[in-house]
Amino acid sequence: MGSSLSCCGLEKVEEGASPLGGGHGAPWRIFSYKELHSATNGFNDDNKLGEGGFGSVYWGKTNDGLQIAVKKLKAMNSKAEMEFAVEVEVLARVRHKNLLGLRGYCFGVDQRLIVYDYMPNLSLLSHLHGQCAGEVRLDWKKRMKIAIGSAEGILYLHHEVTPHIIHRDIKASNVLLDSDFEPLVADFGFAKLIPEGVSHLTTRVKGTLGYLAPEYAMWGKVSESCDVYSFGILLLELVTGRKPIEKLPGGVKRTITEWAEPLISKGKFRELVDPKLKGNFDENQLKQAINVAALCVQTEPENRPKMKEVVSLLKGYEPKPKVMEMRMASVKYKDELLALDQATDDDDEAGAPDASDDGYGIFSALEVQKIHEPYKNNGDRRFMPKHV
């Protein structure tokens, strides 16, 4: 597979590259290690966006000014090889405005790198709980835009691409935000491709504590409804501004569903809203969003809606019973599992069973002023939830 390109980001595509998989519909191609080394200023620490068990992610700028994010895997063991192969395969298959596409990759003797378009507004996590939270840039309109866009991206994975894809790690750090706060669901290293006619698979548990569906966490039974459950937690997080698992005084940890369920059952919807919004929200949209979240986190997977229904509900196309007539299923994690959780009051997200703590996912809490500047040359833990 050859090419006459000498620098990355040009319009010409590598021979054999797909015109379908790139970010926002752009072509993807194979990069040389030299190109990516140059773009990231030698993978300089000043360019580092995030770091986790998988390796590191760096901000880079190509010779023609394209900003990119480069995921550089740390170890070339069988697990890393598998996740690299899965992510490249899935990214090359998907093309949707709400999914982070593949810009390219590098496959060397001892190097594996994946290249994405850089997202200037980082992740949803950074705005809810991280360095951007104090700026309160997520008003109600943006939050609903993020909810609907993320749901549409997951719908595409479940229903519109063949074979269907289960993401398995839907969470705030994996929802990236472009310059217009359009959401892009990212990080497909744990994704599963589901053959036609197969309703579910049994597999090793991967994902992030607080977002995992009970049947997946307990028995490794993964299906599209697992992503639906995770989206329900994400939607609650988006509306309330609370973490999926929060630490209370005395070290006690509580899930977001444990906190929200009593308020939902009593119809106290306004008390669920993120105080940072200062009362500026649409009450009808709030009720619909809480209704969708409550449906998504039902204990039994068959009681959860499909993502097509989720999108219709969020857009107001499909009325449902009032939320106050429902009760939200609440999962309480056993104390021994919560003891394994790495999160503290200073952390930005909960730990991940059988997954590295990757902080902000692809894009970490880099200083805002640093993000927009060119670089400078200055030197298996499975858990058993119990229900309340």
Backbone hydrogen bonds, N-H to C=O, Kabsch-Sander energy under -0.5 kcal/mol:
donor,donor_aa,acceptor,acceptor_aa,energy
10,L,7,C,-0.6
15,E,2,G,-1.4
17,A,14,E,-2.4
22,G,26,A,-1.2
25,G,22,G,-1.8
26,A,23,G,-1.9
28,W,18,S,-1.8
29,R,103,R,-1.3
31,F,29,R,-0.5
31,F,105,Y,-2.7
36,L,32,S,-1.7
37,H,33,Y,-2.6
38,S,34,K,-2.1
39,A,35,E,-2.4
40,T,36,L,-1.7
41,N,38,S,-1.4
42,G,37,H,-4.1
44,N,40,T,-1.7
47,N,44,N,-1.9
48,K,45,D,-1.3
49,L,57,V,-3.5
50,G,57,V,-1.5
52,G,55,G,-2.9
55,G,52,G,-0.9
56,S,72,K,-2.1
57,V,50,G,-2.6
58,Y,70,V,-2.4
59,W,47,N,-3.3
60,G,68,I,-2.5
61,K,39,A,-2.1
62,T,66,L,-2.6
64,D,8,C,-0.5
65,G,62,T,-2.1
68,I,60,G,-2.5
69,A,116,Y,-2.3
70,V,58,Y,-2.8
71,K,69,A,-0.6
71,K,114,I,-3.1
72,K,56,S,-3.4
72,K,70,V,-0.7
73,L,71,K,-0.6
73,L,112,R,-2.2
74,K,54,F,-2.9
77,N,75,A,-0.7
81,E,77,N,-2.4
82,M,78,S,-2.2
83,E,79,K,-2.3
84,F,80,A,-2.5
85,A,81,E,-2.5
86,V,82,M,-2.8
87,E,83,E,-2.5
88,V,84,F,-2.4
89,E,85,A,-2.3
90,V,86,V,-2.9
91,L,87,E,-2.8
92,A,88,V,-2.0
93,R,89,E,-0.8
93,R,90,V,-1.1
94,V,90,V,-1.5
99,L,96,H,-1.9
100,L,185,V,-2.7
101,G,99,L,-0.6
102,L,21,G,-2.8
102,L,91,L,-0.6
103,R,101,G,-0.5
103,R,115,V,-2.6
104,G,115,V,-1.7
105,Y,29,R,-1.3
106,C,113,L,-2.6
108,G,106,C,-0.5
108,G,111,Q,-2.6
113,L,106,C,-2.3
114,I,71,K,-2.1
115,V,104,G,-3.3
116,Y,69,A,-2.8
118,Y,67,Q,-1.6
121,N,177,L,-1.6
122,L,119,M,-1.8
124,L,172,A,-0.9
124,L,175,V,-2.8
125,L,172,A,-1.2
127,H,123,S,-0.9
127,H,124,L,-0.6
128,L,124,L,-1.9
129,H,125,L,-2.9
130,G,125,L,-1.2
132,C,126,S,-1.6
133,A,126,S,-0.7
133,A,130,G,-1.6
135,E,132,C,-1.3
136,V,132,C,-0.6
136,V,133,A,-1.0
139,D,137,R,-1.2
143,R,139,D,-2.1
144,M,140,W,-2.3
145,K,141,K,-2.0
146,I,142,K,-2.5
147,A,143,R,-2.4
148,I,144,M,-2.6
149,G,145,K,-2.4
150,S,146,I,-2.4
151,A,147,A,-2.1
152,E,148,I,-2.3
153,G,149,G,-2.0
154,I,150,S,-2.1
155,L,151,A,-2.5
156,Y,152,E,-2.0
157,L,153,G,-1.6
158,H,154,I,-2.4
159,H,155,L,-2.7
160,E,155,L,-0.6
160,E,156,Y,-1.8
161,V,156,Y,-1.3
164,H,194,I,-0.9
165,I,157,L,-2.7
166,I,192,K,-3.0
167,H,165,I,-0.5
171,K,169,D,-0.5
174,N,171,K,-1.3
175,V,172,A,-1.3
176,L,174,N,-0.6
176,L,184,L,-2.8
177,L,122,L,-2.9
178,D,182,E,-2.0
181,F,178,D,-2.1
184,L,176,L,-2.5
185,V,98,N,-2.9
186,A,174,N,-3.1
191,A,188,F,-1.2
192,K,166,I,-2.7
194,I,164,H,-3.4
194,I,192,K,-0.5
198,V,195,P,-1.9
199,S,197,G,-0.5
201,L,222,V,-2.5
203,T,201,L,-0.5
203,T,220,G,-2.7
207,G,353,P,-0.8
209,L,351,G,-1.8
211,Y,208,T,-2.2
212,L,208,T,-0.6
217,A,213,A,-2.6
218,M,214,P,-2.6
219,W,215,E,-1.6
220,G,216,Y,-1.8
221,K,215,E,-1.5
222,V,201,L,-3.3
222,V,220,G,-0.9
226,C,223,S,-1.6
227,D,223,S,-0.7
227,D,224,E,-0.6
228,V,224,E,-1.5
229,Y,225,S,-2.3
230,S,226,C,-2.2
231,F,227,D,-2.6
232,G,228,V,-2.0
233,I,229,Y,-1.9
234,L,230,S,-2.4
235,L,231,F,-2.8
236,L,232,G,-2.1
237,E,233,I,-2.4
238,L,234,L,-2.3
239,V,235,L,-2.1
240,T,236,L,-2.8
241,G,237,E,-2.3
246,E,254,R,-2.8
248,L,246,E,-0.6
248,L,252,V,-4.1
251,G,248,L,-1.7
252,V,249,P,-0.6
254,R,246,E,-2.5
256,I,244,P,-2.2
259,W,255,T,-1.7
260,A,256,I,-2.4
261,E,257,T,-2.6
263,L,259,W,-0.6
264,I,260,A,-2.5
265,S,261,E,-2.6
266,K,262,P,-1.1
267,G,264,I,-1.4
268,K,263,L,-2.7
269,F,267,G,-1.6
272,L,269,F,-1.8
273,V,269,F,-0.6
273,V,270,R,-0.9
274,D,239,V,-2.3
277,L,274,D,-2.1
278,K,275,P,-1.8
280,N,277,L,-2.0
281,F,279,G,-1.3
283,E,281,F,-0.6
286,L,282,D,-2.3
287,K,283,E,-2.4
288,Q,284,N,-2.1
289,A,285,Q,-2.8
290,I,286,L,-2.7
291,N,287,K,-2.3
292,V,288,Q,-2.4
293,A,289,A,-2.5
294,A,290,I,-2.6
295,L,291,N,-2.0
296,C,292,V,-2.5
297,V,293,A,-1.7
298,Q,295,L,-1.2
303,N,300,E,-1.8
304,R,301,P,-1.3
310,V,306,K,-2.1
311,V,307,M,-2.5
312,S,308,K,-2.0
313,L,309,E,-2.7
314,L,310,V,-2.6
315,K,311,V,-2.0
316,G,313,L,-1.3
317,Y,312,S,-2.8
318,E,312,S,-0.8
325,E,322,K,-1.4
326,M,323,V,-2.5
332,K,330,S,-0.5
332,K,386,K,-2.5
333,Y,331,V,-0.5
337,L,334,K,-0.7
338,L,334,K,-2.2
339,A,335,D,-1.8
340,L,336,E,-0.5
340,L,337,L,-1.3
341,D,337,L,-0.8
347,D,344,T,-1.2
355,A,352,A,-1.7
358,D,356,S,-1.1
361,G,358,D,-1.6
362,I,173,S,-0.5
363,F,360,Y,-1.0
364,S,362,I,-0.6
366,L,364,S,-2.1
370,K,367,E,-0.7
371,I,367,E,-1.7
372,H,368,V,-1.2
373,E,370,K,-1.0
378,N,376,K,-1.8
382,R,380,D,-0.8
383,F,217,A,-0.5
386,K,332,K,-2.8
388,V,330,S,-1.4
